[in-house]
Amino acid sequence: MVYDLIIIGAGPAGISACLYAARQKLKFLCVTKDIGGLANFIPEIDTYLGYHYMSGYELVSKFRDHLRDYSVQACMGGVKSIKKQGKNFLVNADCGRYETKSILIATGRGFKKLGVKGEAEFEGKGLSHCAACDGPMFKDKVVAVVGGGKSGLLSTLFLLKIAKKIYLLEKNSKLGDHVSPDIIDAIKKSKKVDIITNADTTEIVGNKFVTALSYKQNGKLKNLNVGGVFVEIGYVPHNDFLKGFVKLNARSEIIIDKENETSVRGIFAAGDCTDIQEKQVIVAAGEGAKACLSALTYIMEQ
Ligand SMILES: Cc1cc2nc3c(=O)[nH]c(=O)nc-3n(C[C@H](O)[C@H](O)[C@H](O)COP(=O)(O)OP(=O)(O)OC[C@H]3O[C@@H](n4cnc5c(N)ncnc54)[C@H](O)[C@@H]3O)c2cc1C
């Protein structure tokens, strides 16, 4: 059996694409590792039209409810590779191998890792990537924020209201400048924050929970006793399986044109995994719809 379309990922972009594909009665399959993607972790969202303040998880439940009215075939698993098979494509996933006329990639992005000892071990045990989600668990604790770029500074600002003390570690000689000077001023003025520049994190230490963080500064190994670590060093698109197959930019984002088509004819992409500037739920959902309609045109032309 050959599908018209395989949608990879079921975050806001993928779910929206599924809705359009179902309404167009395409023969399609959604291959995904989960339902909702990063949107599940948004503590509160008020920028999705039609829905006032709600958690990302609640919004995803609304998306699921909407899809229940349609028949959507899903395969729960990760895609490992894609290859060309004549005019069609072969999608190789944990949950099966499928042939399709076209593909829509909506795999989003994940948090960048430090790649140091203890990081994997203490993930969720004092190590977090989201101050807005997990911050309240660190009330009156001493914490470290790793990363002095936009995400790290915004997290530090958020934690000012919660934590007892914050060490802000930046590996370069100064904090990032893509943030309003008011935010940087507020952080610099706060007696709660110690800014440590030229700090290269080397290890997350703990027992059952994080207890310390080690870093190197000017060749010297130093240690901070902390009850929590927020790693805020940016994001990486989930595009590893596409390397060498579709064109990616220097940030590993999929390069798309205004029809959401990638460098490979018949392969479309939408949402946070692409090179669009705005990484937002409402944008991802709109892009998913747009990409699906472009795929539909492509399928009809075939
Ligand atoms: C802490 C935080 C707060 C945020 N706050 C807001 C906010 O207030 N407002 C807002 O609009 N946006 C916010 N965002 C951004 C928003 O979450 C994203 O823009 C949105 O989720 C992107 O949707 P997406 O569908 O492109 O990707 P995702 O939501 O990341 O979904 C990707 C999907 O692809 C699947 N997948 C990944 N790799 C594979 C693979 N190899 N095979 C199969 N499936 C795969 C995943 O399982 C998932 O289902 C926030 C993000 C974070 C992290």
The ligand as a Gaussian input file, in Angstrom:
#p B3LYP/6-31G(d) Opt

LIG

0 1
 C        8.913000      26.125000      28.085000
 C        8.243000      26.526000      26.814000
 C        7.285000      27.523000      26.839000
 C        6.639000      27.904000      25.658000
 N        5.674000      28.851000      25.729000
 C        4.968000      29.170000      24.632000
 C        3.877000      30.088000      24.718000
 O        3.570000      30.628000      25.773000
 N        3.187000      30.369000      23.572000
 C        3.489000      29.771000      22.372000
 O        2.791000      30.027000      21.380000
 N        4.537000      28.895000      22.268000
 C        5.283000      28.584000      23.356000
 N        6.317000      27.687000      23.260000
 C        6.702000      27.178000      21.927000
 C        5.788000      26.031000      21.447000
 O        5.793000      24.987000      22.392000
 C        6.287000      25.525000      20.089000
 O        6.426000      26.605000      19.195000
 C        5.339000      24.497000      19.469000
 O        5.115000      23.409000      20.348000
 C        5.919000      23.977000      18.151000
 O        5.083000      23.003000      17.603000
 P        5.655000      21.887000      16.585000
 O        4.480000      21.057000      16.201000
 O        6.432000      22.539000      15.517000
 O        6.715000      21.031000      17.422000
 P        6.553000      20.191000      18.771000
 O        5.497000      20.716000      19.614000
 O        7.930000      20.130000      19.350000
 O        6.147000      18.718000      18.290000
 C        7.045000      17.878000      17.614000
 C        6.439000      16.495000      17.440000
 O        7.315000      15.692000      16.649000
 C        7.524000      14.420000      17.268000
 N        8.836000      13.909000      16.830000
 C       10.048000      14.465000      17.027000
 N       11.004000      13.711000      16.405000
 C       10.363000      12.674000      15.805000
 C       10.794000      11.565000      15.011000
 N       12.083000      11.351000      14.680000
 N        9.855000      10.683000      14.578000
 C        8.524000      10.862000      14.874000
 N        8.074000      11.919000      15.614000
 C        8.981000      12.796000      16.072000
 C        7.400000      14.724000      18.737000
 O        7.114000      13.552000      19.460000
 C        6.227000      15.719000      18.733000
 O        5.006000      15.041000      18.656000
 C        6.988000      27.292000      24.418000
 C        7.955000      26.285000      24.404000
 C        8.588000      25.914000      25.577000
 C        9.624000      24.845000      25.570000

